[in-house]
Amino acid sequence: MAASCAALLLTSVLLALLLLLGLWKRWRRWRAAARHVAVVVLGDLGRSPRMQYHALSLAKCGFSVTFLGFYNSKPHDELLQNDRIGIVGLTELEMLAVGPPVLQYGIKVVVQALQLLWAFVKMEPAVYVFLQNPPGLPGIAVCWLVCCLFGGKLVVDWHNYGYSIMGLVHGPRHPLVLLAKWCEKLCGRLSHLNLCVTYAMSEDLAQNWSIKAVTVYDKPASFFRETPLNLQHQLFVKLGCIYPAFRACSEPLDPAMELSAFTEWDAGSGLVTHRWGRPALLVSSTSWTEDEDFSILLEALEKFERLTVDGENLPSLVCVITGKGPLKEHYSNLIGQKRFQHVHICTPWLEAEDYPLLLGSADLGVCLHKSSSGLDLPMKVVDMFGCCLPVCAVNFRCLHELVKHEENGLVFEDSEELAAQLKMLFSKFPDPAGKLNLFRKNLRESRQVRWHESWKRTVLPLLVDM
């Protein structure tokens, strides 16, 4: 084992030297007037909206952008159709099934480092390198090395702490987690500029990591907005071809009418209206990881079902939980065991263009993100607010920076409190004088700043001053 590790290390060093030689040759050809930026995600590009928004804003400001990461899910069409943005797909590596975890993790880090270094060799040098953290290892070290060779500037965008996410799986005192924390803290100081998602995180980085970071709050992109009724109907009919919860329970009596569970379209007049007695549409999105406990929502839905069976004036409920992730199968099995009569749950993976339409069509959003560090905010809530969708969110340390209780939504601690909120919000649904409409009115009147407008005011001046 020791001999094979030594051979692997020697081979890695030789490969690294060859890659560095190639980088050096390309640096000699680099023109000082370059306006090329690399945006790096050692994760799924399609599930990295904030980094997609960075790429789009850079392109709108005249930069050419190379977007590097794992191409597992399709990014938004606006990014794919932008001539200034090119995508370089990296190969996602699985952990080895043999050997101790530290060795498995070490080999994965070395191979990813070489792969990322090779990607930089093949592309034009970048004047700025934007890197998402987490995951930051080995990305921070590799991007810092590339910036040293090219004279570029490394910008690390802190979404959370990678070691805290590992701690959810292995425990906070696991040697691998402690090693990851030490590496993340050491490498995190190599950047020229640090961005982060909350004021609480900027304070923590300054006090405990000696890293000065600028808070750049997530803002909704321009395509997150309320969905017109005709587009709602088209979406429901489309989803109804796959998911029964979106279909009407019966065929229309008038052949000129087209029905979904929520809407009806009159082919003669072209008019779309909400159906009388329609179910309420509740939406949640997730990456199905350990920092979101969906048993809270399932227990609340069970309580809601009992209230409906007992005669409370409540609507049927369609609960849509979107996303992909490691715990999806676990929760799908739990959902399959439920025997609801008035609650219908479906767990689709939506196309990038359909997700904003669904949020803009829903009646209520639910967020179960608790944050492994307690310092990041759920972007799904930002997107929901962009669609003027009220939210019920589980409480954690810095949630108050985003969700204002009794103003744009409600904050809950457990399933009991969430169930009570669902009862209150959906009582006499759809009630024009109810809390749901009040929260939606507040969101409409808040005139939220959109991502690109905010980015030009906060991030672009920092790049100019570097």
WOPE-V303620 format. One record per residue. N is the residue number from 1. SS is DSSP state (a for helix, b for strand, c for the rest). OMEGA is omega in whole degrees, 0 to 359 (none if undefined). Layout:
{{N & SS & OMEGA} {N & SS & OMEGA}}
This chain:
{{1 & c & 180} {2 & a & 180} {3 & a & 181} {4 & a & 178} {5 & a & 179} {6 & a & 179} {7 & a & 178} {8 & a & 180} {9 & a & 179} {10 & a & 179} {11 & a & 180} {12 & a & 179} {13 & a & 180} {14 & a & 178} {15 & a & 179} {16 & a & 179} {17 & a & 178} {18 & a & 178} {19 & a & 180} {20 & a & 177} {21 & a & 177} {22 & a & 178} {23 & a & 180} {24 & a & 179} {25 & a & 180} {26 & a & 178} {27 & a & 180} {28 & a & 180} {29 & c & 185} {30 & c & 178} {31 & c & 183} {32 & c & 183} {33 & c & 184} {34 & c & 175} {35 & c & 181} {36 & b & 182} {37 & b & 172} {38 & b & 175} {39 & b & 192} {40 & b & 174} {41 & b & 173} {42 & b & 181} {43 & b & 183} {44 & b & 182} {45 & a & 182} {46 & a & 180} {47 & a & 178} {48 & c & 188} {49 & a & 183} {50 & a & 179} {51 & a & 172} {52 & a & 181} {53 & a & 175} {54 & a & 181} {55 & a & 180} {56 & a & 181} {57 & a & 176} {58 & a & 180} {59 & a & 179} {60 & a & 179} {61 & c & 171} {62 & c & 178} {63 & c & 165} {64 & b & 190} {65 & b & 167} {66 & b & 183} {67 & b & 184} {68 & b & 176} {69 & b & 180} {70 & b & 184} {71 & c & 180} {72 & c & 180} {73 & c & 184} {74 & c & 174} {75 & c & 182} {76 & c & 183} {77 & a & 181} {78 & a & 178} {79 & a & 182} {80 & a & 183} {81 & c & 181} {82 & c & 184} {83 & c & 182} {84 & c & 185} {85 & b & 173} {86 & b & 182} {87 & b & 175} {88 & b & 181} {89 & b & 174} {90 & b & 180} {91 & c & 179} {92 & c & 184} {93 & c & 175} {94 & c & 176} {95 & c & 176} {96 & c & 181} {97 & c & 181} {98 & c & 177} {99 & c & 179} {100 & c & 182} {101 & a & 181} {102 & a & 178} {103 & a & 179} {104 & a & 181} {105 & a & 181} {106 & a & 179} {107 & a & 179} {108 & a & 180} {109 & a & 181} {110 & a & 182} {111 & a & 178} {112 & a & 179} {113 & a & 180} {114 & a & 180} {115 & a & 180} {116 & a & 179} {117 & a & 179} {118 & a & 177} {119 & a & 177} {120 & a & 178} {121 & a & 187} {122 & a & 184} {123 & c & 178} {124 & c & 179} {125 & c & 183} {126 & c & 177} {127 & c & 173} {128 & b & 173} {129 & b & 176} {130 & b & 182} {131 & b & 174} {132 & b & 171} {133 & b & 356} {134 & c & 355} {135 & c & 184} {136 & c & 181} {137 & c & 7} {138 & c & 189} {139 & a & 184} {140 & a & 182} {141 & a & 181} {142 & a & 181} {143 & a & 177} {144 & a & 179} {145 & a & 179} {146 & a & 179} {147 & a & 177} {148 & a & 182} {149 & a & 185} {150 & a & 188} {151 & c & 178} {152 & c & 181} {153 & b & 181} {154 & b & 178} {155 & b & 179} {156 & b & 178} {157 & b & 184} {158 & b & 176} {159 & c & 183} {160 & c & 172} {161 & c & 181} {162 & a & 182} {163 & a & 181} {164 & a & 177} {165 & a & 176} {166 & a & 181} {167 & a & 177} {168 & a & 182} {169 & a & 189} {170 & a & 186} {171 & c & 187} {172 & c & 183} {173 & c & 179} {174 & c & 181} {175 & a & 180} {176 & a & 179} {177 & a & 178} {178 & a & 177} {179 & a & 179} {180 & a & 179} {181 & a & 180} {182 & a & 180} {183 & a & 181} {184 & a & 180} {185 & a & 179} {186 & a & 184} {187 & a & 181} {188 & a & 180} {189 & a & 183} {190 & a & 187} {191 & c & 176} {192 & c & 180} {193 & b & 178} {194 & b & 173} {195 & b & 175} {196 & b & 193} {197 & c & 179} {198 & c & 175} {199 & a & 179} {200 & a & 179} {201 & a & 179} {202 & a & 177} {203 & a & 181} {204 & a & 178} {205 & a & 181} {206 & a & 186} {207 & a & 188} {208 & a & 183} {209 & a & 183} {210 & c & 179} {211 & c & 177} {212 & c & 183} {213 & c & 178} {214 & b & 179} {215 & b & 175} {216 & c & 183} {217 & c & 171} {218 & c & 174} {219 & c & 181} {220 & c & 173} {221 & c & 186} {222 & c & 183} {223 & c & 172} {224 & c & 183} {225 & c & 178} {226 & c & 184} {227 & c & 177} {228 & c & 185} {229 & a & 181} {230 & a & 177} {231 & a & 174} {232 & a & 181} {233 & a & 179} {234 & a & 179} {235 & a & 181} {236 & a & 179} {237 & a & 179} {238 & a & 180} {239 & a & 179} {240 & a & 176} {241 & c & 182} {242 & c & 188} {243 & c & 184} {244 & a & 183} {245 & a & 182} {246 & a & 183} {247 & c & 172} {248 & c & 182} {249 & c & 182} {250 & c & 178} {251 & c & 179} {252 & c & 176} {253 & c & 179} {254 & c & 181} {255 & c & 178} {256 & c & 181} {257 & b & 173} {258 & b & 186} {259 & b & 162} {260 & c & 178} {261 & c & 188} {262 & c & 191} {263 & b & 172} {264 & b & 183} {265 & b & 177} {266 & b & 183} {267 & c & 181} {268 & c & 182} {269 & c & 184} {270 & c & 185} {271 & c & 175} {272 & b & 178} {273 & b & 171} {274 & b & 179} {275 & c & 175} {276 & c & 180} {277 & c & 181} {278 & c & 173} {279 & c & 172} {280 & b & 182} {281 & b & 179} {282 & b & 184} {283 & b & 169} {284 & b & 177} {285 & b & 187} {286 & c & 169} {287 & c & 175} {288 & c & 179} {289 & c & 187} {290 & c & 183} {291 & c & 175} {292 & b & 183} {293 & c & 184} {294 & c & 173} {295 & a & 177} {296 & a & 180} {297 & a & 181} {298 & a & 178} {299 & a & 178} {300 & a & 178} {301 & a & 176} {302 & a & 178} {303 & a & 178} {304 & a & 178} {305 & a & 181} {306 & a & 178} {307 & a & 180} {308 & a & 179} {309 & a & 181} {310 & c & 173} {311 & c & 176} {312 & c & 181} {313 & c & 183} {314 & c & 180} {315 & c & 164} {316 & c & 187} {317 & b & 170} {318 & b & 182} {319 & b & 181} {320 & b & 179} {321 & b & 185} {322 & b & 173} {323 & c & 176} {324 & c & 176} {325 & c & 189} {326 & c & 183} {327 & c & 183} {328 & a & 181} {329 & a & 179} {330 & a & 182} {331 & a & 176} {332 & a & 177} {333 & a & 177} {334 & a & 180} {335 & a & 180} {336 & a & 180} {337 & c & 181} {338 & c & 179} {339 & c & 181} {340 & c & 172} {341 & c & 187} {342 & c & 179} {343 & b & 178} {344 & b & 182} {345 & b & 171} {346 & b & 187} {347 & c & 183} {348 & c & 164} {349 & c & 187} {350 & c & 170} {351 & c & 184} {352 & a & 183} {353 & a & 182} {354 & a & 183} {355 & a & 177} {356 & a & 179} {357 & a & 179} {358 & a & 179} {359 & a & 181} {360 & c & 179} {361 & c & 189} {362 & c & 178} {363 & c & 182} {364 & b & 173} {365 & b & 176} {366 & b & 180} {367 & b & 180} {368 & c & 179} {369 & b & 180} {370 & c & 178} {371 & c & 179} {372 & c & 180} {373 & c & 186} {374 & c & 189} {375 & c & 179} {376 & c & 181} {377 & c & 181} {378 & c & 180} {379 & a & 179} {380 & a & 179} {381 & a & 176} {382 & a & 180} {383 & a & 178} {384 & a & 178} {385 & a & 176} {386 & a & 177} {387 & c & 183} {388 & c & 180} {389 & c & 177} {390 & c & 188} {391 & b & 163} {392 & b & 186} {393 & b & 177} {394 & b & 187} {395 & c & 167} {396 & c & 197} {397 & c & 187} {398 & c & 181} {399 & a & 182} {400 & a & 177} {401 & a & 183} {402 & c & 184} {403 & c & 178} {404 & c & 185} {405 & b & 180} {406 & c & 178} {407 & c & 176} {408 & c & 179} {409 & b & 182} {410 & b & 178} {411 & b & 180} {412 & b & 181} {413 & c & 185} {414 & c & 183} {415 & a & 180} {416 & a & 181} {417 & a & 178} {418 & a & 179} {419 & a & 178} {420 & a & 179} {421 & a & 178} {422 & a & 178} {423 & a & 182} {424 & a & 184} {425 & a & 185} {426 & a & 176} {427 & c & 181} {428 & c & 180} {429 & c & 351} {430 & c & 184} {431 & c & 181} {432 & c & 182} {433 & c & 184} {434 & c & 182} {435 & a & 180} {436 & a & 180} {437 & a & 177} {438 & a & 179} {439 & a & 180} {440 & a & 178} {441 & a & 179} {442 & a & 179} {443 & a & 178} {444 & a & 184} {445 & a & 182} {446 & c & 178} {447 & c & 186} {448 & c & 175} {449 & c & 180} {450 & c & 188} {451 & a & 189} {452 & a & 177} {453 & a & 178} {454 & a & 181} {455 & a & 180} {456 & a & 182} {457 & a & 187} {458 & a & 187} {459 & c & 184} {460 & a & 177} {461 & a & 179} {462 & a & 178} {463 & a & 180} {464 & a & 185} {465 & a & 184} {466 & c & none}}
